[in-house]
Amino acid sequence: MTTSNAQPDDGPSALRAFDFQSRTRIVFGAGSVDRVGELARELGGKSVLLVTDTGIVAAGHAARVKASLETARLRVTFFDRVRENPTTRCVDDCVAMAKAAKVNLIVGLGGGSSMDTAKGCNFIFTNGGRMEDYWGVGKATRPMLPLIAIPTTAGTGSECQSAALIAHEKTHQKMACLDPKAAARVAILDPQLTLSQPPRVAAGTGIDAIAHAVETAVTRKRNLLSQMYSREAFRLCITALPEVMKHPGDLDARGRMQLGAAFAGLAIENSMLGAAHSAANPLTAHFDVVHGQAVGIMLPHVVRFNGADSATRDEYAALARAAGIAGKTDSAGAALKALVARLEAALRIAGLPRSLEDCGVRKSAIPQLAAEAARQWTANFNPRSVTRSDFVALYTAAFATRPAASKRRLSLGGR
């Protein structure tokens, strides 16, 4: 028999209390990036720090943003040393440049790493101290600079979140630093910018966006507002990703992916994430598994695990029905199976590895990975309580592509 770990009366239509304040203006449309100068001036910008990476510079996007800012008579300073999974050292380097230029506005241009670096810089530049001082929620005591976020990928949804995810330079521990003041004042969603993504980046970020939609739909913090974003994000992304992979130049599909990723970011802001992300972070820290691959591999197994709880199974069924994956008359169990099958199909379409073994993960590392996953903050929001032994079972199921064996192992943890 299964028991629910969620709040009482938490079916799909439960009316849970929430406190929502829209912090980010969203500007969407092809060519909208050319409005960055105008928007920066509206926010009082005079000296702008443009935070990006060398790949975005090579693609020509940074020059386009710089030109718009300079046309608006703003002084621009480049920080183009962002790296994937930014560390405290990367943020410190960015802060040093911000101080030297005496900036009063920040633009984060690129993927989630650029936006996280920009937010991290904003914390320290305006409030002092170290990144570790802001690990948690609401630790900044002073106002922060206006931030404009311009994603060039469709995945993290960081442009619509108030969190900076920064890894400690030495321990590689990811620190989630959340504060309403860190949210971007403006997010510019220009699908043209995503056309330059290499296929592997489009695949990984797309799977990440799908995972955000699926996890936010069922967390303990979910509410009707977050579920509205989760379901629309999932519907947009699960249908657009195959088109993006098959027809990379399809601007309409790119736009749907980008909007879906942003909506999923809004869902995270109001609902948080779960066990798939808890399991993914140690894989990235120890084996350099790209985040989208890590969370994508773990997600179907986590969905099966969570689906052992009846209330959560109903939520997954509602998500599947909203995306047209399951019919209105399908049982919750049938809808859950259809959802898992579609998630596994999405991994195949994206051309990503489907097992941890394929990513170079050592089976002997599973106990350590499980211990670290159980300590991740997002594990607290998973709809089912998830222990170290549960993570051992999840990692073991995901280690090799043996679906039948995976299902058997996970059923042992049902409660």
N, C-alpha and C positions, 0 to 999 in steps of 0.2 A: 504494500500500500504506500502511496506517495503522500507526503504532507507538504503544505505550502510554507515557504519562509517569507512570503510577501505580506503586506499589510492586509487587514481584514477587508472584505468586500472589494477585492481588487480585480474584478473582472474587467473585460474590455471597456465597459462604459462607466467605470468607477469615477466619481467626481472627487478628485484629490485637490487639496489646497495647493496653490502655487502663487508666486510673486514674480511677475514678469515685467521687465522694463527693457524696451528695445534700445540698445546702446549704439548700434551700428547702422548707419545709412547704407543701403545697398544700391549701387548704380550698375545696372546690367545692360549689356548690348555690345554687338560688334563695333569696334572703334571707340568704345567708351574710355579706353586708357588715355586717349588724347585729351580728356577733360581733367587730368590729374593736376595740371597747373592751376586751372580755374578753381578746383575744389580746395587745393592747398591754400590759395589766397583767401578763400572764404573762411578758412580755419585760422587765419592770421599768420600764416607761414611767411617767413622772411629768409631764414637760413635752414636749408633742408638737408637731412642726412638720408641718403638713398642706400638702403641695406639690401644687398643682393649677392649673387655668386658669379663665378667666372663663366659658367655655362650660359647664364642669362645675358651676360655681357656679350658673349660670342654670338648669341642668337639675335642680337640687335635690340632687344626689348629695353635694356637699360638706357641706351642712347635715345630711344623714342620717349621714354619717361623724362629723361634729363632735358630733352628739347622742349617738351611741354612745360616743364617747370621753369626753364630759363625764359621761355616766351612770356611767361607770367611775371617775369622780372624777379625771380627767386634765385638765391645763391645755393648751389648744389655741391655737396661733398659726398664722394663715393666711399662706401665700404663694401668691397666685393670679395671679402674673404670668408663668407659663410660656408660652412661645410655641413654635410649630412649629419643628422643627429648632433646639433651644436652643443658644445661643452661650455663650461664656465670660463675657460680661457678664451674661447671665441667671443663670448659676450664681453669680457674684460677688454679685449682688443677693440671691439666696436665702441665701447664706452669711451676709451681713450681718444678715439677719433671724433666722437660727438663733442667731447669737452674742448678739444683743440679748435673745432669749428664753431663752437658756441651756437649750436643749432637750437631752433625752437619748434621744429616739426620733424617727424620721422616718416619715411615711406618704406614699407617692407615689400619688396618685389621678388617673387619667385615661388617656391614651394613652401611647405610648412616650416622648413628649417630657416628660411629667410625671415618669415613672419615671427617665429619663435625668438630668433636672434634679435630682431627689432624690438619685440616686447621686453625681452630680458635686458637689453640696453636701456630701455625706457625706465624700468624699475630702478636700476642702479644710478643712472644719470640724474634722475629726479629725486630719489630717496636715499641714495648713498648705500654704503655697506657692501655685502656680497650677495650673490644669487641665493645662497643657502638661507639667508635671512628672510626670504620671501616664499620659502617652501611651505605650502599650505594655502589658506584662504584669507584674503583681506589683510595682508601684512603691511601694505604700503600706507603710510600715514600722510603723505603729501600728494598734491595733484601731479599728474603725469602729462607729458607732452601729447599733443594731438598726433594720432597715428593714422596713416592711410595704408590699407593693406591691398595689394594687387596680386592675386594668385595667378601663376602661370601653369599650374597643374589643376586637376580636378580630383581632390582626394581628402586632404586633411580637414578642410573646413575651418582652419585656424583664423581665417579672415572674419569669422563670425563668433569667435570665442574670446574669453577674457583670460585665458591661460597661456603661459609660456612653459613649454616643456624643454628643460635644459638638463643635460647630463653632467654629472660631476667629472671634472677632468681626470681625476685619479681613480675613483671607485667605479665610474661609469653608471652610477645610480641615477636614474631619471628622476628629476624633481619637477613636480607640477606646481607652478606658482600662479595662483589664481587671484585676481583682483578686478572688480568692475572697472576700475580706472585704467586697466591695461587693455581693454577692448578697443579695437579700431573705431575711430569716429566715422570713417568711410571705408567701405569695401568696394573696389571696382572690379566687376566681373566681366571681363572681355574675352569671349571664347576664341577670338583670333589668336590670343597669346598662347593658348594650349596647343595650337597646331604644330608648334616646334618641339613638342615632347617626343623623345624617342619612344618607340612602341613599348619597350619594357617599363618605362616610367609611366606611360598612360595605363598600362596593365596594373602595375603595383598600386598606383594612387587610386585607380578606379575600384579595385578590390577593397582598399582601405575605406573608401567612401561607403561602399555597400556594407562593410562590417560595422561602420558607425551607425548606419540606419538600423541594422538588425539588432545591435546591442542596445541602443538607446530605446528601442521599442519595448523592452521588457525589464529594464532595471528597476530596482526598488524605488528610485526617485521619479519614475515616469509619471506623467500626468496627461490630461487630455491635450494640452498645448504641445508638449514635447512629442506626443504620439502623432499629432497632426503633421509635424515636421518629419518625424521618422518615416511615416508611411509614404508621404509624397517624395521624400528623398529616395526611399527604396524603389518606388515605382519608376522614378526618373532614371536612376542609375542602373537598375537591373535590366532595363530595356535599352538604354543608350550604350552601355559598354560593348555589347557585341557589334553594334554598328560602328563605334569608334575603332574597334580592332580591325573590322573588315574594310571600312572606308575611312581612313584617317583624316581625309579632307572634308568630311561631312560636318559643316559648321553647325547645323541644327543639332546633331547628336552631341557635338562638343559642348554646345550651350546647355543642353539638358544635363549632361554630366556635371558641368560646372555649377549649375543651379542646384542639382541634387546634392553635391558635396557641401555647398553652402548651407542648404537646409539641414543636412545632417549635422553640420557644425552648430547650428542653432539648437538642434535636438540635444547635442552633447551639453551645451550650455545650460539646458533645463532638465537634463535627465542623467548625465554621466554615462560611463561605459561599464563593461563587465569582464567576465573571466577570459574571453578571447584576447583582450588587450593585456590583461594581467599575464597571460601565458606568453604573449608575443615579446614583451620587453626583455626578459632574460635571454631569449633566443637571439635578439639583436645584440645585446651586450656581450654575450660569450661567443657567438658564432657568426656575427656580422650578417645575420639573415635580414634582408631588407624588410622593413616594417610591414609593408603591404603583403609580402609573401608570408611572413610569419603569422600575421593575424588571419590571413586567408586560409592557410592550412589548418589553423586551430578552430576556426569558426564553425564548420559543420559538426565537429565533435562536441563543441560547447553547446550548440543548439540542441543536439540529441540529449546531452546531459541535462540541460535546463528543461527540456520538454517532458522529463519525467514528473515534473510538477504540473498539476492540472491547470492551475490558473495561468501559468506561463505558457503552457501549450495552447491555451485559448488566445493568448496575445500573439503568439507566432502565427496561429491560424488567421487571425484578423489581418496581420501584415501580409500574408500570402494572398488572401482574398483581395485586399486593396490593390495589389499589383497584378491581379489576374492570373496568378499562378495556381490558385485553387478556386473552385466554384463555391457559390454561396451555400449549396446543399452538402458539400463535402464535410465529413467529420473533422474534428480538430486533429485527430491522429493522421488522417489522410493528408490534410493540409500541411502538417508538420513534415511528413515525408516528402511532399512536393517541394517544400521550401528547401530542405536539405539537398534534394536532388538538383534544384536550380543553383544553389550556392556551389556545389561541386562542379556543375556545368560551367559556371562563370569562371572558375579556376582553369578549367580546360580551355575555354575560349580565350582567356587571357594568356595562355601559354606559360603559366607559372607552375613551379613544382607542386606536387600534391602530397608530398610526404616530407617529414623532417630528415629522413635518411638522404633524400635527394638534395637537401640543402647542406649536407656535410655535418649534421648534428650527430654527436656520439651518443649511443644509447646509454653508455655508462654515466653520462652527465644528467640523466633524467632526475635522479633524486635531488641534486643541487638546483636544477632548474625549477623543480616543483616547490622546493622550500622558498625560493626567491619569488616565484609567482604568487604563492599564498600570502606573501607580505606586501604585494602591490596594492596601492590604494584602491584601484578600480575593482579589486576582488570584493570589496565591501559592498558594492552596489549590485553585484550579480544577484539575480532573483532567487537562486538557490544558494544556500551556504556552500562554500567550496573550500575544502581543506587541502592540506598538503597531499594526502593520499589520493584525493580526487584529481589533483593536478598530475600526480604520477600516472593515474589511469588515462587521463586526457593525452598526455605526452606519449604514452605507450601506444595508444590507439592511433595517434597521428604519425608515429615513427615510420611506418611502412604503409604502402597503399594496399591494405587488405580490409576493405569495407566490412565484410562479414565478421572478421575477427574483431575489428574495432567496435562494432555494435555489441558483441558479446562482452568485451571487457567493460564497456561503459555501463552495461545493464547491471553489473555487479555492484555499482555504486548507487543504484536507485534507492531513494528513500522519500 
